[in-house]
Amino acid sequence: MTTELEKALPSIKITLGGKDRVLVCSMYVLWEFQRTTGKNPFQLNVKDMSPEDMVTLLWAAISQDEP
């Protein structure tokens, strides 16, 4: 059964390292990215993101699935 909150949160199901994960995009994930990198995610262009930025964003999104 899906809750109303789960319906409202944008998420993507992926398999990473043989384990099913859910990447969640929420304000908390964006805040965690900014807190960790010091970069405002609303001012970034994907083509300008470093590999470290990409990994940090992926980590923040996955951490919601398994805190």
N, C-alpha and C positions, 0 to 999 in steps of 0.2 A: 504494500500500500504506500502510495506517495503522498507526502504531506504537502500542504499549500506552500510552505517555505521552500521545499525541494523543487517544486514546480517553478518558483519565482527566481531561484538562483541559476545563473548560467553555468553549466557544467559540461564536461566532456569525459566520456569513459575511454580509458586507454589501457593497454597492457605494457608494463614497464618491468623489465627483468623477470618476465614470466609471471608477474603478479598483476591482477586487475586493480586499477586505481581510478579515482575520480578527480579530475582537475576542476577546481571551483574558482570562479572569478567573482569575487565579492569585494566590498569596500575594505574589509579586514585584510584580504590578500594584498590589495594595492597599498594599504597602510604599512603592512609588514615589509613589502618590497622597499618602500621609501625609507622606513626606519632602518633597514639593513644597508641600503646602498647610498642613502642621502640624496637620491634622485627622485624628482617628482614624476610618477608614471604618466601623468596627463601631459607632460611636456616632452615626452620621448617619442621618437619615430622609430619603428621597428628596425629599419635599415641602419640606424645609428646606434643600436644597442650592442654592447660588447657581449662576447660569449659568457662572461661572468654575470652580466645583467640577465641574460636569458636563463641561466642556471638558477639564479636567485629567484626569478619570477616563477619558474617551474617548481622550485622547492616550496615557495610560499603557497602556490596553488595545491600542491600535493599534501602539504601539511594539514590542510583542512579535512582531508580524507582520513588521515591517521595522525592525529596530534600527538 
